Amino acid sequence: MSKVFKTKPLRGELSVPGDKSITHRAVMLAALAEGESEIVGYLPSQDCERTIAAFQAMGIEISTTQLDEQPTLRIKGKGLFGLKEPGDVIDCGNSGTTMRLMTGLLSGQKFFSVLSGDSSLRSRPMRRIIDPLRMMGAEISGRSKGQYAPLAISEGTLSPIEYTQPIASAQVKSAVLLAGLSLAEPTTVYEPGRSRDHTERMFQYFGIPFERKGEKATVVGGAVFTGKKMVVPGDISSAAFFLVAATITEGSELRLRNVGVNPTRTGILDILLKMGADIKIEVQESAGNEPLADLVVRSSSLHGIKIDGALILRAIDEFPILCIAAARAEGETVIRGARELRVKESDRIESMAVALRGMGVAVETYDDGMRIEGRPDWLGCDCRTAGDHRIAMSMAVAGLLAEGGNHLDDVACIKTSFPGFIEQLSALSK
C-alpha cells in the first residue's frame, strides 16, 4: 500500500522514459538486421525487458551501456533467419505488445516456439492476431482454439495476403507485417482508421521495402538490411501523466523534453488542448523517423468535451489519465469508442469508474466508454489498481489533489512502463 498526498505546484524540467512501443520494435528489428545496432534511450521497463530476454533466448547477443547519459542497448543482429529455436517457453510477463508482435515475427521462422505470460496476459484475447496469421499459413495453437495464451507456433509455410482489419489496431497490423518480413512478395494490411505507425516508420528507417498509400500498408520482406543507431524519443504516454498533473495543479509549470510527437500518438495533446489546457509544443530535431518536441505545460482550467472516433483511437493508452482530467473539468466529458479497454491489463473502463466514484466523482459507464461529471474537489480513497500500471499512475496523479491523499494498493506494477515515476512526481512538487 502506498499513499500520494496533496501537493504544492509542480515546477521544473524533466525527461520522461523512452517510448515503450518504439523500444519493443527497435529490439525486434535490430535482432533481425545484419550486424550491430545501438538503441539509445531505450525504456528499461519490465515489459521491454521481456522482449529483450526473448531474443537473448533465441541466440541474440544484447548488452546494456550508457551513451550520452542515456540507457543504451547494443544488439548484434543475425539476419532475418538467424534466430535459433528457444530451449524453453518465452515468458512475455504482462506485455501484450511482446506477445502479439512476437507471434507475428515467429510465424515466419523455421522452428517451434511457445509464448506465455502472467495470469493477466493469459486472459487477454489473441484471436484478432492469430486469425490473419493463420490466413497466411501460420500454424498457431492456444487455449480456446487460439483465443488465449500460451500460444504454440510451429514451423509453417507462409504466403502473402491482403488483410482488411475490422477494427484499426497497431498490434494486429504490426504482427501481420512482421510475419511478412519472411516473404519476398508483398504483404498488405488495410486499416479502417490510422493506428500508430511506429512499425512502418522503423521499416523505412532500416531500409526495408515499405509503402503506405492511404489506409493501405505494404511490406516486401526477404531482403537483407543492416543494423542502425536509433534514438528513442520520450514516451508521450508517460508524458501524459505530467501534462495532466501540471494542468490541474494550480500554479504549476513544467517543461517535458524531447517527447515523441508522432501524429498517430498525439491524441492526448489534441484532447487536452480542446479541453482548454495551456500546452506549448516546441518542435525539436527528429530522432530517426520519429518527430520530437519539448512540451511546456502550465496550469489552467478545463471544460468537459466529447471524445470519440479517431480521436480516442489516437489516445487509447491515455484513457485512465484522461479520466482524471475529465474529473477536474467543468461540466461533463463523454468518452465513447473505447471498447477494447475492457480487455487491457485490466478492464480500464470499470477500474477507472470505481476509482473515480471513490473520490466522489459521478460516473456513468457504457460498454465502450463513460460519462464523467467534473467537480472542483475530490475525496481521498483506497484505490485498487488491478495491477494495471496506467491505473496506478493516474490515481497517483489524482492523489496530488484529493483531500487526505489516495492510497494505492499496488505501485510495483508501475515498473511495467515507468520505473521511478512516483519518485519523479514527488520531486517536482518539493
Buried (B, 14 or more C-beta within 10 A) or exposed (E): EBBBEBBEBBBBEBBBBBBBBBBBBBBBBBBBBBBBBBBBBBBBBBBBBBBBBBBBBBBBEBEEEEBEEBBBBBBBBBBBEBBEEBEEBBBBBBBBBBBBBBBBBBBBBEBEBBBBBBEBBBEBBBBBBBBBBBBBBBBBEBEEEBEBBBBBBEBBEBEBBEBEBEEBBBBBBBBBBBBBBBBEEBBBBBBBBBBBBBBBBBBBBBEBBBBBEEBEBBBBBBEEBEBBEBBBBBBBBBBBBBBBBBBBBEEBBBBBBBBBBBEBBBBBBBBBEBBBBBBEEEEBEBBBBBBBBBBBBBBBBBEBBBBBEBBBBBBBBBBBBBBBBBBBBBEBBBBBBBEBBEEBBBBBBBBBBBBBEBBBBEBEBBEBBBBBBBBEEBEBBEBBBBBBBBBBBBBBBBBBBBEEBBBBBBBEBBBBBBBEBBEBBBEBBE
